[in-house]
């Protein structure tokens, strides 16, 4: 089972530690996470060296090959929005999570697709059970 984890890279890395905890949790569940490296602190240097066309081809392939998508959307990101839309077009279950109190797009909040969930979390301790329930519902 493959899970695509989507998070902000160039838009900001304030939630990077949360990204790492989400990815570690997914890996602990035995999921393949092709984007696990995006949760690492040095990803800006690594990804900055790759041609944008290569990133586009790689990431769109990973989204379409994955069984579901989990996105941390506290920090606005064009790329994350694109990946979410691509996953939805390809009928993938999607969980968007964000830190309680942050403002996120009404496009996410207004989506009524039953396979599309949005959750505002206070901390990692309340987020992980929601991820577990999402995985139980769609895996």
N, CA and C of each residue as an Amber inpcrd file, in Angstrom:
protein
   417
   0.8500000  -1.1690000   0.0000000   0.0000000   0.0000000   0.0000000
   0.8970000   1.2350000   0.0000000   0.5710000   2.1830000  -0.8590000
   1.3980000   3.3800000  -1.0070000   0.6040000   4.6270000  -0.6430000
   1.1910000   5.4690000   0.2030000   0.5740000   6.7310000   0.6170000
   1.4470000   7.8840000   0.1410000   0.8220000   8.8220000  -0.5470000
   1.5290000  10.0290000  -0.9620000   1.3690000  11.0600000   0.1440000
   2.4750000  11.5380000   0.7040000   2.4330000  12.5990000   1.7020000
   2.8020000  13.9010000   1.0160000   1.9340000  14.8890000   1.1530000
   2.1170000  16.1780000   0.5110000   2.2940000  17.2530000   1.5780000
   3.2930000  18.1330000   1.3710000   3.5530000  19.2070000   2.3310000
   4.2660000  20.3550000   1.6200000   4.2490000  21.5000000   2.2630000
   4.9030000  22.6770000   1.7080000   6.4210000  22.5120000   1.7280000
   7.0330000  22.9270000   0.6260000   8.4990000  22.9490000   0.5730000
   8.9410000  24.4030000   0.4120000   8.6780000  24.9840000  -0.7460000
   9.1430000  26.3530000  -0.9860000   8.2690000  27.3940000  -0.2980000
   7.0390000  27.0590000   0.0520000   6.1320000  28.0120000   0.7010000
   6.4580000  28.2620000   2.1630000   7.2200000  27.3800000   2.7610000
   7.5760000  27.5200000   4.1690000   7.6570000  26.1610000   4.8350000
   8.4780000  26.0530000   5.8600000   8.7370000  24.7650000   6.5130000
   8.4430000  24.8110000   8.0130000   7.5270000  25.6830000   8.4330000
   7.2390000  25.8270000   9.8600000   6.7410000  24.5340000  10.5070000
   6.0860000  23.6780000   9.7540000   5.5170000  22.4470000  10.2940000
   6.4080000  21.2260000  10.0300000   7.6590000  21.4400000   9.7250000
   8.5500000  20.3540000   9.3220000   8.6130000  19.2220000  10.3490000
   8.6040000  19.5400000  11.6220000   8.6370000  18.4800000  12.6340000
   7.3500000  17.6570000  12.6170000   6.2270000  18.2990000  12.3730000
   4.9530000  17.5770000  12.2340000   5.0230000  16.6830000  11.0040000
   5.5800000  17.2080000   9.9090000   5.7250000  16.4030000   8.6940000
   6.4660000  15.1000000   9.0100000   7.5710000  15.2340000   9.7390000
   8.3690000  14.0530000  10.0800000   7.5710000  13.0450000  10.8960000
   6.8050000  13.5250000  11.8510000   6.0270000  12.6270000  12.6980000
   4.9230000  11.9300000  11.9050000   4.3150000  12.6340000  10.9750000
   3.2860000  12.0170000  10.1310000   3.9150000  10.9160000   9.2870000
   5.0180000  11.2250000   8.6350000   5.6870000  10.2460000   7.7710000
   6.1460000   9.0390000   8.5820000   6.7390000   9.2620000   9.7320000
   7.1780000   8.1430000  10.5780000   5.9920000   7.2620000  10.9580000
   4.8540000   7.8790000  11.2330000   3.6510000   7.1310000  11.5930000
   3.1750000   6.2780000  10.4170000   3.1790000   6.8450000   9.2350000
   2.7590000   6.1010000   8.0400000   3.7010000   4.9230000   7.7780000
   4.9980000   5.1630000   7.9020000   5.9800000   4.1000000   7.6950000
   5.8140000   2.9920000   8.7470000   5.5120000   3.3850000   9.9810000
   5.3080000   2.4040000  11.0520000   4.0920000   1.5160000  10.7790000
   3.1540000   2.0190000   9.9810000   1.9840000   1.2360000   9.5750000
   2.2930000   0.3260000   8.3810000   3.5390000   0.3490000   7.9300000
   3.9410000  -0.5000000   6.8240000   3.6240000   0.0680000   5.4590000
   3.2650000   1.3340000   5.3980000   2.9660000   1.9660000   4.1130000
   4.2540000   2.3820000   3.4090000   4.2240000   2.3430000   2.1090000
   5.3000000   2.9030000   1.2900000   4.9820000   4.3810000   1.1190000
   5.9340000   5.2450000   1.4250000   5.7350000   6.6930000   1.3160000
   6.8310000   7.2370000   0.4080000   6.5610000   7.3570000  -0.9010000
   7.6190000   7.7870000  -1.8170000   8.1240000   9.2060000  -1.5480000
   7.3150000   9.9950000  -0.8600000   7.6990000  11.3720000  -0.5630000
   8.2390000  11.5410000   0.8530000   8.6320000  10.4640000   1.4950000
   9.1170000  10.5380000   2.8830000  10.2550000  11.5540000   3.0280000
  11.0820000  11.6740000   2.0140000  12.2190000  12.6050000   2.0800000
  11.7780000  14.0590000   2.2050000  10.5440000  14.3770000   1.8020000
  10.0520000  15.7570000   1.8670000   9.8590000  16.2290000   3.3060000
   9.7890000  15.3070000   4.2390000   9.6200000  15.6540000   5.6450000
  10.9490000  15.9720000   6.3200000  12.0490000  15.7300000   5.6520000
  13.3720000  15.9390000   6.2340000  13.7810000  17.4120000   6.1950000
  14.6180000  17.7950000   7.1340000  15.0350000  19.1910000   7.2650000
  15.8140000  19.7000000   6.0520000  16.6260000  18.8770000   5.4120000
  17.4710000  19.3270000   4.3090000  16.8540000  19.2220000   2.9310000
  15.5430000  19.0510000   2.8580000  14.9000000  18.8150000   1.5690000
  15.0430000  19.9920000   0.6020000  15.1270000  21.2030000   1.1060000
  15.2460000  22.3680000   0.2250000  16.5050000  22.2840000  -0.6350000
  17.6000000  21.8730000  -0.0260000  18.8540000  21.7420000  -0.7710000
  18.7380000  20.6210000  -1.7990000  18.1960000  19.4910000  -1.3560000
  18.0720000  18.3190000  -2.2240000  17.1460000  18.5930000  -3.4160000
  15.9580000  19.0950000  -3.1370000  14.9730000  19.3270000  -4.1960000
  15.3680000  20.4980000  -5.0920000  16.1060000  21.4520000  -4.5410000
  16.5330000  22.6150000  -5.3200000  17.4630000  22.2710000  -6.4670000
  18.0940000  21.1150000  -6.4060000  19.0410000  20.6970000  -7.4410000
  18.3580000  19.9620000  -8.5980000  17.1000000  19.6160000  -8.4420000
  16.3990000  18.8010000  -9.4360000  15.6480000  19.7040000 -10.4090000
  15.7380000  19.3760000 -11.6810000  15.0330000  20.1190000 -12.7260000
  13.5280000  20.0860000 -12.4550000  12.8200000  21.2170000 -12.5740000
  11.3820000  21.2540000 -12.3130000  10.5820000  20.2330000 -13.1280000
  10.9970000  19.9610000 -14.3550000  10.2820000  18.9690000 -15.1730000
  10.3980000  17.5730000 -14.5790000  11.5560000  17.2810000 -14.0080000
  11.7600000  15.9810000 -13.3750000  10.8770000  15.8710000 -12.1300000
  10.8150000  16.9370000 -11.3410000   9.9570000  16.9410000 -10.1460000
   8.5030000  16.7430000 -10.5570000   8.0510000  17.4680000 -11.5640000
   6.6650000  17.3380000 -12.0240000   6.3530000  15.8980000 -12.4490000
   7.2100000  15.3440000 -13.2970000   6.9720000  13.9800000 -13.7920000
   7.0070000  12.9650000 -12.6450000   7.9800000  13.0980000 -11.7800000
   8.1170000  12.1810000 -10.6440000   6.9130000  12.2770000  -9.7120000
   6.5600000  13.5000000  -9.3120000   5.5020000  13.6680000  -8.3190000
   4.1230000  13.3230000  -8.8660000   3.8400000  13.6720000 -10.1040000
   2.5330000  13.3060000 -10.6640000   2.4250000  11.7880000 -10.8170000
   3.5330000  11.1460000 -11.1570000   3.5250000   9.6790000 -11.2370000
   3.2720000   9.0760000  -9.8610000   3.9550000   9.6010000  -8.8390000
   3.7630000   9.0910000  -7.4790000   2.3250000   9.2780000  -7.0030000
   1.7240000  10.4120000  -7.3070000   0.3260000  10.6310000  -6.8970000
  -0.5700000   9.5880000  -7.5510000  -0.4180000   9.4030000  -8.8520000
  -1.3060000   8.4640000  -9.5510000  -1.0460000   7.0170000  -9.1610000
   0.1730000   6.6840000  -8.7670000   0.5010000   5.3230000  -8.3390000
   0.0870000   5.0440000  -6.8870000  -0.1030000   6.0920000  -6.1040000
  -0.4180000   5.9250000  -4.6850000  -1.8840000   5.5530000  -4.4910000
  -2.1560000   4.9230000  -3.3600000  -3.5130000   4.5030000  -3.0290000
  -4.3000000   5.5970000  -2.3290000  -3.5990000   6.5460000  -1.7240000
  -4.2500000   7.6410000  -1.0080000  -3.2640000   8.7820000  -0.8610000
  -3.7930000   9.9410000  -0.4380000  -2.9510000  11.1140000  -0.2450000
  -3.2760000  11.7290000   1.1090000  -2.2260000  12.0450000   1.8580000
  -2.3600000  12.7940000   3.1010000  -1.5520000  14.0670000   2.9240000
  -2.2150000  15.2120000   3.1460000  -1.5630000  16.5050000   2.9550000
  -1.6210000  17.3160000   4.2390000  -0.4930000  17.8790000   4.6290000
  -0.4670000  18.8350000   5.7270000  -0.5570000  20.1930000   5.0540000
  -1.6500000  20.9340000   5.3060000  -1.9540000  22.1380000   4.5340000
  -1.9220000  23.4220000   5.3610000  -1.2430000  23.4170000   6.5030000
  -1.1630000  24.6200000   7.3380000  -0.4840000  25.7740000   6.6120000
   0.5110000  25.4680000   5.7930000   1.2260000  26.4740000   5.0140000
   0.7680000  26.3830000   3.5690000   0.1870000  27.4640000   3.0260000
  -0.2840000  27.4310000   1.6380000   0.8420000  27.0650000   0.6720000
   0.4860000  26.2420000  -0.3250000   1.4660000  25.7740000  -1.3000000
   0.7710000  25.4640000  -2.6170000   1.2490000  26.0610000  -3.7020000
   0.7010000  25.7530000  -5.0290000   0.8570000  24.2750000  -5.3430000
   2.0320000  23.7300000  -5.0470000   2.2960000  22.3230000  -5.3520000
   1.3730000  21.3850000  -4.6000000   1.1550000  21.6440000  -3.3170000
   0.2630000  20.7970000  -2.5240000  -1.1530000  20.8620000  -3.0950000
  -1.6190000  22.0510000  -3.4340000  -2.9460000  22.1830000  -4.0280000
  -3.0640000  21.4120000  -5.3290000  -2.0340000  21.4700000  -6.1410000
  -2.0180000  20.7370000  -7.4040000  -2.0900000  19.2340000  -7.1570000
  -1.3010000  18.7630000  -6.1880000  -1.2760000  17.3280000  -5.8750000
  -2.6240000  16.8540000  -5.3290000  -3.2500000  17.6790000  -4.4990000
  -4.5690000  17.3290000  -3.9620000  -5.5810000  17.2010000  -5.0970000
  -5.5950000  18.1590000  -6.0010000  -6.5310000  18.1210000  -7.1340000
  -6.2680000  16.9060000  -8.0230000  -5.0060000  16.6200000  -8.2670000
  -4.6610000  15.4520000  -9.0880000  -5.1280000  14.1670000  -8.4160000
  -4.9450000  14.0690000  -7.1160000  -5.4010000  12.8760000  -6.3880000
  -6.9190000  12.7580000  -6.4540000  -7.6160000  13.8600000  -6.3110000
  -9.0780000  13.8040000  -6.3550000  -9.5720000  13.4130000  -7.7480000
  -8.9800000  13.9640000  -8.7770000  -9.3490000  13.6050000 -10.1490000
  -9.1520000  12.1110000 -10.3840000  -8.1320000  11.5540000  -9.7410000
  -7.8320000  10.1260000  -9.8730000  -8.5340000   9.2710000  -8.8170000
  -9.5140000   9.8660000  -8.1450000 -10.3860000   9.1610000  -7.1930000
  -9.6260000   8.5070000  -6.0320000  -8.6310000   9.2310000  -5.5250000
  -7.8680000   8.7620000  -4.3650000  -8.5120000   9.3170000  -3.0940000
  -8.5510000   8.5480000  -2.0150000  -8.9610000   9.1100000  -0.7290000
  -7.9320000  10.1570000  -0.2880000  -8.4250000  11.2520000   0.2910000
  -7.5590000  12.3780000   0.6570000  -7.8690000  12.8190000   2.0760000
  -6.8200000  13.0080000   2.8640000  -6.9350000  13.6180000   4.1880000
  -6.0690000  14.8650000   4.1880000  -6.6930000  16.0200000   4.3970000
  -5.9730000  17.2760000   4.5580000  -6.0180000  17.6400000   6.0350000
  -4.8750000  17.8600000   6.6260000  -4.8230000  18.2350000   8.0340000
  -4.0810000  19.5640000   8.1600000  -4.4900000  20.3230000   9.1680000
  -3.8510000  21.6180000   9.3910000  -3.9450000  21.9800000  10.8680000
  -3.0470000  22.8550000  11.2950000  -3.0110000  23.2790000  12.6880000
  -4.2340000  24.1400000  12.9820000  -4.9270000  23.7780000  14.0660000
  -6.1050000  24.5170000  14.4900000  -5.7660000  25.9980000  14.6280000
  -6.6230000  26.8430000  14.1010000  -6.4130000  28.2820000  14.1600000
  -5.8140000  28.8760000  12.9000000  -5.2280000  28.0530000  12.0590000
  -4.6920000  28.5340000  10.7760000  -5.8500000  28.6800000   9.7910000
  -5.7190000  29.5920000   8.8760000  -6.7300000  29.7630000   7.8360000
  -6.3100000  28.9510000   6.6310000  -7.2490000  28.1390000   6.1360000
  -6.9660000  27.3720000   4.9300000  -8.0300000  27.6830000   3.8880000
  -7.7930000  27.2610000   2.6830000  -8.6490000  27.5770000   1.5530000
 -10.0690000  27.0240000   1.7270000 -11.0350000  27.8250000   1.3540000
 -12.4250000  27.3760000   1.3510000 -12.6540000  26.2890000   0.3070000
 -11.7660000  26.1880000  -0.6710000 -11.8520000  25.0900000  -1.6400000
 -11.6760000  23.7520000  -0.9320000 -10.8350000  23.7150000   0.0810000
 -10.6580000  22.4890000   0.8630000 -11.8160000  22.3080000   1.8340000
 -12.1570000  23.3600000   2.5400000 -13.2040000  23.2710000   3.5520000
 -14.5780000  22.9590000   2.9610000 -14.8150000  23.3740000   1.7360000
 -16.1290000  23.1780000   1.1250000 -16.2960000  21.8920000   0.3370000
 -15.2520000  21.0870000   0.2490000 -15.3100000  19.8540000  -0.5400000
 -16.1720000  18.8200000   0.1790000 -17.2270000  18.3570000  -0.4670000
 -18.1570000  17.3980000   0.1300000 -17.9650000  15.9730000  -0.3670000
 -16.9100000  15.7190000  -1.1030000 -16.5850000  14.3640000  -1.5560000
 -16.3860000  13.4870000  -0.3170000 -17.1060000  12.3550000  -0.2140000
 -16.9680000  11.5140000   0.9800000 -15.5640000  10.9270000   1.1770000
 -14.7650000  10.8920000   0.1310000 -13.3920000  10.3880000   0.2450000
 -12.4010000  11.5180000   0.4930000 -12.9220000  12.7050000   0.8050000
 -12.0870000  13.8920000   1.0440000 -12.3700000  14.3790000   2.4620000
 -11.3580000  14.3470000   3.3010000 -11.5370000  14.7610000   4.6930000
 -10.5800000  15.8910000   5.0390000 -11.0660000  16.7900000   5.8900000
 -10.2480000  17.8990000   6.3810000 -10.3170000  17.8710000   7.9060000
  -9.1530000  17.9960000   8.5440000  -9.1090000  17.9390000  10.0030000
  -8.1620000  19.0070000  10.5490000  -8.6680000  19.7880000  11.5120000
  -7.8550000  20.7720000  12.2190000  -7.3530000  20.1290000  13.5100000
  -6.0560000  20.0460000  13.6700000  -5.4880000  19.3840000  14.8420000
  -4.8410000  20.3890000  15.7890000  -4.8650000  20.0340000  17.0690000
  -4.2110000  20.8480000  18.1050000  -2.7320000  20.4780000  18.2210000
  -2.4580000  19.1860000  18.0410000  -1.0930000  18.6870000  18.1540000
  -1.0190000  17.2930000  17.5610000   0.1680000  16.7560000  17.5200000
   0.3690000  15.4510000  16.8980000  -0.4240000  14.3610000  17.6130000
  -0.6240000  14.5080000  18.9130000  -1.3330000  13.4720000  19.6730000
  -2.7990000  13.3370000  19.2730000  -3.4300000  14.4180000  18.8510000
  -4.8060000  14.2670000  18.3780000  -4.8700000  14.0070000  16.8720000
  -3.7950000  14.2890000  16.1540000  -3.7740000  14.0470000  14.7150000
  -3.5770000  12.5610000  14.3830000  -2.6770000  11.8860000  15.0680000
  -2.3560000  10.4990000  14.7200000  -3.5730000   9.5650000  14.7780000
  -4.4630000   9.6690000  15.7710000  -5.6590000   8.8190000  15.7450000
  -6.5720000   9.1080000  14.5450000  -6.5940000  10.3410000  14.0850000
  -7.3970000  10.6900000  12.9030000  -6.7800000  10.0470000  11.6620000
  -5.4720000  10.0650000  11.5740000  -4.7910000   9.3850000  10.4670000
  -5.0830000   7.8910000  10.5160000  -5.0360000   7.3130000  11.7060000
  -5.3330000   5.8850000  11.8510000  -6.7540000   5.5740000  11.3760000
  -7.7170000   6.4040000  11.7440000  -9.0950000   6.1710000  11.3250000
  -9.2290000   6.3060000   9.8070000  -8.5540000   7.2980000   9.2420000
  -8.5600000   7.4910000   7.7930000  -8.0110000   6.2550000   7.1000000
  -6.8980000   5.7350000   7.6010000  -6.3110000   4.5240000   7.0110000
  -7.2560000   3.3430000   7.1560000  -7.8860000   3.1980000   8.3140000
  -8.8490000   2.0980000   8.5150000 -10.0250000   2.2060000   7.5500000
 -10.4630000   3.4210000   7.2830000 -11.6160000   3.6300000   6.3970000
 -11.2890000   3.3540000   4.9390000 -10.0490000   3.6270000   4.5230000
  -9.7480000   3.6040000   3.0930000  -8.6840000   2.6190000   2.6650000
  -8.0490000   1.9200000   3.5780000  -7.0160000   0.9680000   3.1870000
  -7.6050000  -0.4320000   3.1630000
